[in-house]
């Protein structure tokens, strides 16, 4: 009987399952601080992924404005760290209350 690593088995199962979502996109939750930087990550947190759009909650209106200007740069960082084109857009919104 041959032995296979759990990683190789999981890759095959996930590939064969043909899931309707891109699992690479969800890496952003774990890697956000590395991608955004420690300081920015204190003010903005990814909260969901929907149809290749990343939704990021921001705690302050000034940061919200700044992040909208930084969108292209952040998408580039995500592309370099996770996978190019994993997101088609980022939508920033202000945290309620």
C-alpha positions as CSV (number, residue, x, y, z in Angstrom):
1,X,0.0,0.0,0.0
2,X,1.4,3.4,-1.0
3,X,1.4,6.4,1.3
4,X,0.5,9.9,0.2
5,X,0.8,13.2,2.0
6,X,-2.4,14.7,3.3
7,X,-1.5,17.9,1.3
8,X,-1.4,16.0,-2.0
9,X,-4.7,14.2,-1.2
10,X,-6.4,17.5,-0.3
11,X,-5.1,19.2,-3.4
12,X,-6.5,16.4,-5.6
13,X,-9.9,16.4,-3.7
14,X,-10.3,20.1,-4.0
15,X,-9.3,20.1,-7.7
16,X,-11.6,17.3,-8.5
17,X,-14.5,18.8,-6.6
18,X,-14.7,21.7,-9.0
19,X,-15.9,24.1,-6.3
20,X,-17.5,27.3,-7.6
21,X,-15.2,29.5,-5.5
22,X,-11.6,30.4,-5.9
23,X,-10.0,29.1,-2.7
24,X,-6.9,31.3,-3.2
25,X,-9.1,34.4,-2.5
26,X,-9.6,33.3,1.1
27,X,-5.9,33.4,1.8
28,X,-6.3,37.2,2.0
29,X,-7.8,36.8,5.5
30,X,-4.8,35.1,6.9
31,X,-2.2,37.2,5.0
32,X,-3.9,40.6,5.3
33,X,-1.4,42.2,7.8
34,X,1.5,41.1,5.6
35,X,-0.2,42.4,2.5
36,X,-1.5,45.7,3.9
37,X,1.2,46.4,6.5
38,X,0.8,46.4,10.2
39,X,-0.2,50.0,10.5
40,X,-2.9,49.9,7.8
41,X,-4.2,46.5,9.1
42,X,-5.1,48.2,12.4
43,X,-7.6,50.4,10.6
44,X,-8.9,48.1,7.8
45,X,-9.9,44.5,7.9
46,X,-11.2,42.2,5.1
47,X,-14.6,40.9,6.0
48,X,-15.9,39.0,3.0
49,X,-15.3,37.8,-0.6
50,X,-18.1,37.8,-3.1
51,X,-17.8,37.2,-6.9
52,X,-14.0,38.1,-6.9
53,X,-14.6,41.3,-5.0
54,X,-12.9,41.8,-1.6
55,X,-14.9,43.8,0.9
56,X,-12.8,45.7,3.5
57,X,-14.2,47.3,6.6
58,X,-12.4,50.6,7.6
59,X,-12.6,52.2,11.0
60,X,-12.2,55.9,10.1
61,X,-13.3,58.2,7.2
62,X,-9.8,59.5,6.7
63,X,-8.5,56.0,6.2
64,X,-11.4,55.2,3.9
65,X,-10.4,58.0,1.6
66,X,-6.7,57.0,1.7
67,X,-7.4,53.4,1.0
68,X,-9.5,54.3,-2.1
69,X,-6.4,55.9,-3.5
70,X,-4.3,52.9,-2.6
71,X,-6.6,50.3,-4.2
72,X,-4.4,49.6,-7.2
73,X,-1.3,49.2,-5.0
74,X,-3.2,46.8,-2.6
75,X,-4.5,44.8,-5.5
76,X,-0.9,44.6,-6.8
77,X,0.4,43.4,-3.4
78,X,-2.4,40.7,-3.3
79,X,-1.4,39.6,-6.8
80,X,2.2,39.2,-5.9
81,X,1.6,37.5,-2.5
82,X,-1.4,35.3,-3.4
83,X,-2.2,35.1,-7.1
84,X,-2.5,37.7,-9.8
85,X,-6.1,38.5,-10.7
86,X,-7.6,36.7,-7.7
87,X,-9.8,39.8,-7.1
88,X,-11.3,42.1,-9.8
89,X,-12.0,44.8,-7.3
90,X,-11.7,45.9,-3.6
91,X,-14.6,47.8,-2.0
92,X,-13.9,49.7,1.1
93,X,-16.7,50.7,3.5
94,X,-16.9,52.5,6.8
95,X,-17.5,50.4,9.9
96,X,-20.9,51.0,11.5
97,X,-20.9,52.2,15.1
